[in-house]
């Protein structure tokens, strides 16, 4: 048993519910932890296995709710490979003194690059122009682009993802503003800290980087978008349920939103794995038909590098959690 696990009941069992990069399993084994890999087991089997585990590693396949926590009396931590914790009962975990570990550092760079890519597609009509050329049309004036340079970019939420996005913008010659209701004194060389009212009055581009929680449900709705002084381009690589689709559609129809890049939508399942676009309500069908919208299937954080990045971050956080003071 390594120094990291001294004083911990042996064997220390970790239940892996979603398959991570191999680095994580190898790392946990190297410090003496027993890995129980149950990547395809159903909830009942996982609940049964939870009775004998001290740690859980999960992405988003199942809910770690009060019932799951109750089934795991020895549980010390839940390690979430990724960012969002809406599928984890944080109140119940706190009551049970179960630590919740996340790894936003693992994908912040790829999310930032994806957001930049969506913005460039929107402002330069790249998706529409590509489709037109493939269909035999050669439209130049109708696809004239707009530059980021000289415009004001507003970042809503200035955590790991928001900061990484601001860093990527530093070479574009834009003014970058940030608003984060959970932070103070977060302005830096990449973004100026401002009030929400200042951001809405000044920006031409809005990039969303806030987590989903009850108080953020539909935080961006029609009234929110209508409060911007100028028409904006909008990017959402955060969570679908922070943005009301019907409100976005109305704002686009009225010209308040010039274009939208959406990696996430409110209709996704909890696991983010399955979606039937053609069966979704009319607000989404408007987005699907619009040539002012860029859609991707919740992949902003999914790069080859981030897969390993999440594993390395979670390994380091588990190791730090278990290391005696």
N, C-alpha and C positions, 0 to 999 in steps of 0.2 A: 504494500500500500504506500502511495506517495505521500509527500508532505502535505499536498493539497487536501487529502482526505483523512488526515490523522484525526482521531476523536470521533469519527463517524462510524456508525454501525456497519459492519461488513457482512455481506456484500452490499454496496450502495447501488441500487438498481435505478436505471433511467429508462423510461418507456418512450420510444420514438414512434410517434403516430404518423408523421409525414417524412418521406425519405429526404434526408439532407445531402449535401455534398459529402463524399466519403471522408473528407478531412475531419468532420465532426465525430463520427463513430471511432475513427482511429485515434483522435485526440482524447476522447473520453476513456477509451480503453487504456490508453497510455498512462493515465493517472489513476487507474485501478477501478474504474466504474464499470459495472456490468450493463451492457446495452441490450434492451429487449426491443427488437425491431418488428413492429406490427403494422406495416404500411398499408395493408389491405384488409385488416380486421374491421368488423363492424362495431358499432357502439357498445353492444352488449358484451362482446369479447373484450373490448378495451376497459369497460367498467370492471369486469372480473379481474383483469390483469392489474388494474390500478390499486387493488388491495395490498399489493406487495411492492409498490414502487416508491422511491424517494424523490424522483424528479421526472418531469414530462417534457418532451420536446415536441412541439406542434407547429404547423403552419396555419391552416384554416379549415381543415377537413371536418372537424367536429367542434361542438361547443364544450368549453371547459366551464361548466355551470356548477351550481351548488350541488346538484346530484352527483356530478363527477367528483367534485372535491370531497363530498361525504364518503364516497366509495374508496377514497385514497387517504386513509388515516395517517400514513407515514410521510405524506407528501411535503417536501421542503420548498420546491420551486417549480414553476411552469416557465419554460423557455420558448418564446415565440420567435420562430424563424421569420423575421420580417418586422412590420411596423404596427399595423392596426391591432387593437385588442378588443374590438367590439364583440367578439365571440368568447371572451373570457370574463367571468363574473368577478370583477375587481373587488367589489364589496365583500363577497363571500371569501375570496382569497385573503383579503386583509384580516377578516375575522378569524380565519384559520392560521394566520401568520405564515401564509405561503407567498414567497417572493415571486413576482412576475418580471421576467427578463425579456427585453426586446433587442432587436439588432438593426435600427434604422441606419446606422453607419455603414452597413453592408451594401445598401442599394442607393445611397444618396447621390452618388455620382451618375449612375445610369438613369435615375429618375430625372435629374437635372438635364442630362443630355437629351433625353426623350422629350422633355418639355420644350427645349430649344428647337428640336427637330419639328415638333408640331407647330410651333410659332412660325418658323420659317416656311413651312408648307402653307399655312394660312395666308401669310402676308405676301407670299409670292405666287399663290395660286398653283402650287406645284402638283397637287393631286388632280385638280381639274384639267390643267394643261396636259399632264401625262395621259389622262383618259381620252382627251380630245385628239391628240396626235395618234394614239392607237386606233381611234375610230376613223382616222383619215382627215381630220380637220387640222388646220394650221392657223390658230387664232393668236395673234400677237398683241394688238392693242387691248383686246378684251381681257388679257391676262397680265396687264401691266401691274407690277408689284409695288409694295410700299416698304420703305426702309425702317428698321428698328432704330437706326441712328437718329438722334434728335428727339425721340419720343420718350415718354415717361412710362416706366413699367412699375406696376404695383404688385407686391408680393403679399398675399394673405396667409400669414403663418410663417414665422421665421425660425423654425427649428432646423434640423439637419438638412431636410430637403430644400427648404426655402433658401437657406444660406448657400447651398451648393448651386442652386439655380442663379442666385445673385452673382456668384463668382464667375459663372459661365457668361454672364451678360457683360462683364467688365470690359471686354474688348469691342463692344458694339457701339459705344458712344451714346448710350441712353442714360437718362436719369432714373435711378432705381430707388423706390420707396418701399418700406415694409411696415406692416401693421400686425401685431400679435397681442391679443388681449390677455394672454397668460404670462407675458414677459414684460420686463422693464429694463431700460438701458441696454438694449440689444443692437442698437445701431453700430455699424462698423464701416470699414473702408469700402465695402461693396454695396451697402444699402443704408439709406437714412431712415431712422425711426420716426414715424409720423402717426397721427391719429387716423382713425378710419375715415373721418370726414375729410381730412386733407387728402388722403389717398383717393377717395371717390371724386374729389374736385379736380385732381391733377392728372390722373393716369389715363393713358391710351390703351394700355395692355394690362390685363389682370391674370395672374397665375395663382392658382389655389393650392395651398399646401397645409391645410388644417386637418386634424384627425376627425374621425366620426365619433361623436358622443351625443347623448340625448339633447344637450343644449345646442349642438351644432346641426341638428336635423333641419334641412332646408334653410340653413343659414343664408345661403345665396338663393334668393327667390326673386320674383318680379320686382317687388318694391326695392330690394337691395340693388338690383341692376339698374332700375330707373333712377336711382339716386346719383349715378355717375353723371358728371357734368358733360362729358364728351362721349361719343360712341366708342366702344372698346372692342378689342379682341380678347377672348377668354380662353384660358387653358386650365383643364382640371386633370391632374395626375394624382389626386389625393384619394377621396372616397366619393362614391356616387351619391350617397344620401345627403351629402352636405349641399347639393345643388338640385333645386327643383326643376325638373325637365320642362314641365308646362310653363313655368315662369321664364325659363331661358328661351323657349320657342316664341313666346309672346314678345320678349325683348328683341329677338332677332327680326320678327315680323315688323316691329315698329322702328327698327333701325338703331336701337340702343346697343345691340351687340352686332358687330360687323361680321364676326366669324367665331367659331368655337372649335377647339381641339380637345376631345374628350377621350381619355384612356379609361375612364370609369363612368358607369351610369347607375342610376338609382335602382334599376331593375335586376341587378346581379344577385345571384344566390350568395349565401353567406360564405361558401367555399370559393366563390369567384371563378369556378371551373366551368359552369354550364350556362348557356344562354341560347334562346331561340329568337333571334332578332325579328323575324317575320311575324311572330305571335305577340309582339309587344304593343302597347297602346299607341294611339295616334301621335302623341308628342314625340315619341322616339322615331316613328315613321317619317315625320317631318325632318328630323335630323338625318335619317338614313338617305332621304331623297335630296337633301340640300347639298349644293356644290360649295357652300360656305362652311362646311363642317368636315373635320378630320376625325375619324373614329379608329381606335385601336382596342384590342381585347384585354385590357388590364395587364399590359406587359411592360409598362414604364420601368418597373423595378426588376424585370426579368432579363438579365444579361448573363452570359457565361461567367463573367467576373463577379457579379453580385451573388450568384449561387454559392460560390466559394466564400465570398465576403461575409455572407450571413453566417455560414458555418464557423468561420474563424472568429467573428465577433461573439457569437453565442458561446463558443468554447472558452474564450477568454473571460466572459462574464460568469459562466458556471464555475470556472476555476477560481475566480476571485471570490465568488459567493461561498465556496467551500473552504477556502484557505483560512486557517485560524488567524485571528488578529494578533 
